[in-house]
Amino acid sequence: MTTSTDRNRSGGIPGWTLWVAAAVVVVVILVVAVLFSKDSGSSAEPEAWDEGAPVTVTGEALPPLPDDVGGLVEDPAVDAAIGRTVPTLAGTDARTGEPVELAPTPGKGRILLVMAHWCPHCQAEVPRIVEHLAESPLPDDVELVGLATRLAPGENNYPSSAWLAREDWTAPTLIDDANTTAGVAVGLSGLPFFIVTDAEGTVVARASGELTTEGFDHLVELAQG
Amino acid sequence: MDTETVTLFFALLAVAAQIAVVVVAACAVGGVVSPALARARAALVTHVGPQAYALGAAVAAVCTLGSLYLSEVADLVPCRLCWYQRAAMYPQVLLFGLAALRRSRRLGLLAAATVTAGGAVSTYHVLLERKPDLEADGMCDLYNRCSTILLEHLGYVTIPTMALSGFALLLCLALLGRAAAGAPTAATDPTAPTDPVQQTQEPT
């Protein structure tokens, strides 16, 4: 191996100067990182409930949507949850920290959107729905609710409270606990995830993955019965 | 030191690596048409080349320790593509170290080939972060979140971006090391070949 002495003798720069230069660069970068780290992070401070809050599940959990099934499923032969009653979920609202209960409202169909702050498809779906509903509001006999789940403190787009506020998401939205209790109760299999129930609280369809606005309108029709 | 500071430190190291790669690439490619850049390329081979393998071992060690910090300290769970990149990166410490000790062009070639493979995975991972539909059809997998941006600094430096920067720098160092290992007289003979493609003889 060529030594620094060899380098000097051959007219090149001493080998150790490269290492010193590299060390200086690393130290300068470290100092810059220490000085500026507070300015580079997320500006949103998490609320107390953003790491998860206790969830109460009343009723039988829905089975997961099979792994090989994607998109909208309305067929009970494919999705065993179709025709069953959706469990009632109670806990804390992801937006406000206030108590919230996601229970069937008599006479109203319901669309439950399950989302996660880190999921890029959820990040696309939420503003799409907000924008669509601004132009085409839900009919009186259908309501939209949310479930913020699979919480990952510190990861991308955290916390959920700031994300939903930024997107002007106004639907009541339960925040899950750290064990994804609510997500498991609705048979979560992918994100975003939709559970559509009719006016009796019976599951009429589930869907995993992003939807087009036309696809969302179809969910509204299904919820109306 | 908190996680935010450490990950910003890694991101800035990645930016430094990107700058170094651009400089080396500019000298390598521009040297074909520009005598000044050709001289700069020869100077790189002469002055950096003899240390390139050892520097590569250090870079690979930093990348390895960085990835272990992200998973074991920052609790960011590696996805499938992250594991492929780890498999390509971790052996580089040994590969570059051995190449430095033996001044071996063959080991340099092996290192160049494997970091290229790792860099290809990183490139796909970066694309997947920006275009999640490349892999999943509009849906996030609950347990394998390759398309998820776990952290991001400076508006573009994500974990796969850091890995890609590391692989690119290692490729430059492998090629520089090979060029220097194949041109033992380059320091004293300015007419000695400095382009790695011109050198085929394995030094003893």
Interface residues (C-beta under 8 A of the other chain):
Chain A: M1 T2 R7 S10 G11 G12 I13 G15 L18 W19 A22 V25 V26 I29 L30 V32 A33 V34 F36 S37 K38 S40 G41 G70 A116 W118 C119 P120 H121 C122 R150 G154 E155 N156 L188 S189 G190 L191 P192 S208 G209 E210
Chain B: M1 D2 T3 E4 T5 V6 L8 F9 L12 L13 A16 T46 H47 V48 P50 Q51 A54 L55 A58 A74 D75 L76 A100 L101 R103 E129 P132 A136 D137 G138 M139 C140 D141 L142 R145 S147 T148 I149 L150 L151 E152 H153 L154 A187 T188
